[in-house]
């Protein structure tokens, strides 16, 4: 399993993606969001729990006026490795990835996450 947290600023979003190899649960600790789950769209609020079966497209937008604090849980490891590959450690300088570097990371971790093309 993988457990983590994320803060989504007002107007911020979770881009459309799916996780082929694991279920995911999102828990909104506060705020308001519009969530697209497969073919379903719902307005959710503080305390909402969203279950995302493996392979299901998911996206979300913070529609409120405050940052949303989200807890996420995955049923299997994999996404955590993708996040480490795309991130820098606290205190390190942020150097943007090139398109080629980002594409290579996405290809390497396609078993864990696939993003929809814009």
ZALUM-633652 format. One line per 5 residues: their letters; for each residue x, y, z of N, C-alpha, C. Coordinates in steps of 0.001 Angstrom, whole numbers. Layout:
N
A) X:Y:Z:X:Y:Z:X:Y:Z; ...
***
This chain:
118
XXXXX) 836:-1186:0:0:0:0:880:1248:0; 270:2337:-461:942:3638:-459:-20:4643:155; 488:5483:1051:-298:6508:1726:415:7829:1543; -344:8893:1241:283:10195:1093:-716:11320:1259; -213:12535:1205:-1052:13726:1311:-698:14688:191
XXXXX) -1647:15540:-130:-1428:16567:-1148:-2299:17759:-806; -1790:18958:-1050:-2580:20177:-920:-2857:20709:-2319; -4122:21004:-2595:-4525:21519:-3906:-5025:22943:-3706; -4323:23940:-4272:-4717:25336:-4063:-6043:25655:-4762; -6692:26759:-4387:-7913:27152:-5085:-7666:27231:-6592
XXXXX) -8542:26595:-7367:-8381:26546:-8823:-7411:25475:-9279; -6675:24876:-8360:-5719:23824:-8704:-6445:22544:-9086; -5704:21643:-9718:-6361:20428:-10196:-5461:19214:-10119; -6111:18082:-10171:-5451:16796:-10394:-5784:16446:-11834; -4778:16424:-12709:-5009:16157:-14124:-5594:14764:-14336
XXXXX) -6350:14606:-15419:-6978:13326:-15752:-5912:12248:-15931; -6102:11154:-15190:-5147:10052:-15223:-5839:8785:-14740; -5141:7670:-14866:-5640:6405:-14313:-4454:5599:-13810; -4759:4666:-12909:-3738:3796:-12329:-4078:2357:-12732; -3353:1797:-13717:-3686:460:-14225:-3590:-648:-13189
XXXXX) -2662:-530:-12242:-2390:-1653:-11353:-2826:-1506:-9912; -3582:-440:-9581:-3990:-317:-8182:-5253:526:-8054; -6039:189:-7038:-7169:1016:-6646:-6616:2212:-5880; -7413:3285:-5827:-7013:4476:-5073:-8207:4974:-4277; -7931:5536:-3128:-8944:6207:-2323:-8450:7626:-2058
XXXXX) -9316:8612:-2322:-9042:10003:-1979:-9957:10402:-835; -9427:11107:160:-10223:11638:1258:-9978:13132:1347; -11025:13931:1134:-10921:15382:1241:-11145:15789:2686; -10127:16347:3295:-10247:16765:4685:-11034:18067:4824; -11046:18868:3763:-11736:20151:3801:-12020:20590:2369
XXXXX) -12758:21673:2216:-12925:22303:920:-14008:21716:37; -13989:22186:-1232:-14950:21791:-2258:-14199:21419:-3530; -14699:20403:-4229:-14054:19990:-5470:-15072:19420:-6441; -14755:19528:-7714:-15508:18856:-8778:-14657:17660:-9183; -15218:16462:-9054:-14481:15233:-9340:-15098:14529:-10536
XXXXX) -14273:14186:-11511:-14665:13354:-12647:-14120:11964:-12395; -15008:10995:-12296:-14630:9606:-12039:-15280:8753:-13117; -14471:8277:-14072:-15045:7575:-15215:-15982:8516:-15947; -17250:8119:-16117:-18257:8951:-16787:-19095:9769:-15811; -18749:9751:-14530:-19535:10419:-13496:-18832:11696:-13040
XXXXX) -19618:12760:-12873:-19097:14031:-12354:-19879:14354:-11085; -19161:14678:-10016:-19793:15006:-8738:-19102:16212:-8103; -19906:17032:-7438:-19379:18075:-6569:-19227:17424:-5196; -18056:17505:-4606:-17811:16890:-3305:-17324:17954:-2326; -17395:17637:-1047:-17040:18609:-10:-16230:17926:1081
XXXXX) -15849:18704:2075:-15062:18197:3199:-15663:16909:3726; -14799:15925:3948:-15238:14628:4455:-15548:13619:3370; -15519:14040:2111:-15834:13122:1009:-14727:12086:839; -15144:10865:576:-14231:9783:252:-14556:9327:-1160; -13553:9260:-2021:-13746:8854:-3406:-12958:7571:-3636
XXXXX) -13654:6491:-4001:-12995:5229:-4334:-12817:5171:-5845; -11594:4894:-6286:-11254:4873:-7698:-10728:3475:-8040; -11547:2642:-8688:-11070:1308:-9062:-9903:1391:-10056; -9029:424:-10008:-7891:373:-10933:-8386:550:-12363; -7644:1345:-13142:-7955:1549:-14552:-9010:2602:-14837
XXXXX) -9579:3233:-13806:-10638:4228:-13984:-10037:5624:-14101; -10502:6399:-15086:-10025:7774:-15251:-10543:8633:-14114; -9675:9482:-13574:-10014:10378:-12467:-9381:11742:-12721; -10107:12786:-12384:-9553:14143:-12346:-10354:14921:-11314; -9792:16011:-10822:-10479:16825:-9820:-9992:18261:-9923
XXXXX) -10899:19190:-9577:-10574:20616:-9556:-11051:21188:-8231; -10198:21964:-7578:-10579:22658:-6348:-11460:23832:-6744; -12746:23770:-6407:-13692:24825:-6754:-13951:25782:-5594; -13271:25575:-4489:-13468:26410:-3312:-12485:27557:-3227; -12504:28222:-2081:-11673:29406:-1858:-10476:29133:-963
XXXXX) -10293:27869:-559:-9160:27509:297:-8463:26283:-284; -7219:26088:102:-6495:24887:-328:-7192:23661:247; -7313:22616:-562:-7890:21359:-102:-6750:20467:362; -6899:19869:1531:-5943:18905:2050:-6501:17519:1737; -5784:16775:917:-6232:15467:449:-5318:14380:1000
XXXXX) -5923:13299:1432:-5189:12085:1788:-5471:11077:680; -4429:10383:223:-4647:9348:-783:-4007:8038:-339; -4649:6947:-743:-4169:5615:-422:-4266:4770:-1690; -3191:4056:-2020:-3169:3124:-3145:-3087:1706:-2621; -3742:779:-3320:-3768:-619:-2884:-2467:-1351:-3197
XXXXX) -1622:-764:-4036:-350:-1401:-4397:700:-325:-4636; 1967:-636:-4406:3021:340:-4672:3186:575:-6170; 3850:1656:-6503:4133:1989:-7888:4067:3489:-8108; 2942:4120:-7712:2794:5551:-7909:3814:6327:-7083; 4180:5794:-5935:5177:6450:-5089:6523:6558:-5802
XXXXX) 6882:5530:-6567:8139:5563:-7317:8085:6623:-8421; 6929:6752:-9076:6741:7800:-10081:6892:9176:-9439; 6253:9386:-8280:6334:10678:-7605:7777:11008:-7218; 8528:10022:-6760:9939:10265:-6420:10736:10665:-7660; 10443:10026:-8790:11177:10324:-10028:10862:11726:-10541
XXXXX) 9668:12233:-10272:9241:13548:-10774:9516:14673:-9774; 9972:14349:-8583:10087:15336:-7510:11539:15594:-7117; 11711:16611:-6268:13013:16870:-5647:12834:16775:-4140; 13903:16485:-3452:13847:16415:-1997:13690:17819:-1416; 13088:17885:-241:12896:19161:422:14240:19872:567
XXXXX) 14239:21151:220:15445:21956:331:16326:21942:-906; 16086:20996:-1826:16873:20959:-3065:16306:21958:-4068; 17174:22432:-4954:16755:23362:-5993:15866:22631:-7000; 14763:23275:-7380:13849:22703:-8367:14378:23046:-9757; 14709:22017:-10512:15157:22184:-11893:14114:21494:-12773
XXXXX) 13379:22263:-13593:12330:21664:-14417:12875:20551:-15316; 12077:19505:-15462:12437:18411:-16367:12230:18854:-17808; 13039:18339:-18692:12796:18573:-20114:11627:17694:-20545; 11047:17980:-21708:9952:17143:-22219:10424:15708:-22405; 11662:15532:-22855:12210:14187:-23062:12378:13454:-21732
XXXXX) 12875:14155:-20702:13035:13536:-19378:11680:13131:-18802; 10692:14031:-18919:9355:13744:-18405:8735:12562:-19147; 8877:12528:-20455:8338:11417:-21259:8987:10092:-20866; 10287:10103:-20600:10985:8882:-20198:10487:8384:-18840; 10254:9307:-17912:9736:8923:-16597:8328:8354:-16730
XXXXX) 7482:9012:-17519:6121:8511:-17730:6132:7125:-18363; 6999:6903:-19337:7081:5591:-19986:7547:4524:-18999; 8532:4851:-18186:9061:3890:-17214:8021:3500:-16163; 7116:4434:-15843:6143:4201:-14777:4716:4026:-15291; 4571:3642:-16568:3233:3452:-17160:2441:2355:-16459
XXXXX) 3111:1462:-15749:2405:436:-14970:1693:1049:-13761; 2113:2268:-13363:1579:2896:-12159:628:4048:-12455; 880:4796:-13541:26:5956:-13855:108:6271:-15347; -1058:6604:-15911:-1146:7036:-17306:-1987:8299:-17316; -1428:9385:-17883:-2140:10655:-17973:-2787:10774:-19338
XXX) -3985:11393:-19375:-4646:11682:-20643:-3888:12790:-21344; -3845:12686:-22651:-3240:13770:-23437:-4154:15001:-23337; -3562:16180:-23237:-4402:17400:-23135:-5230:17636:-24383
***
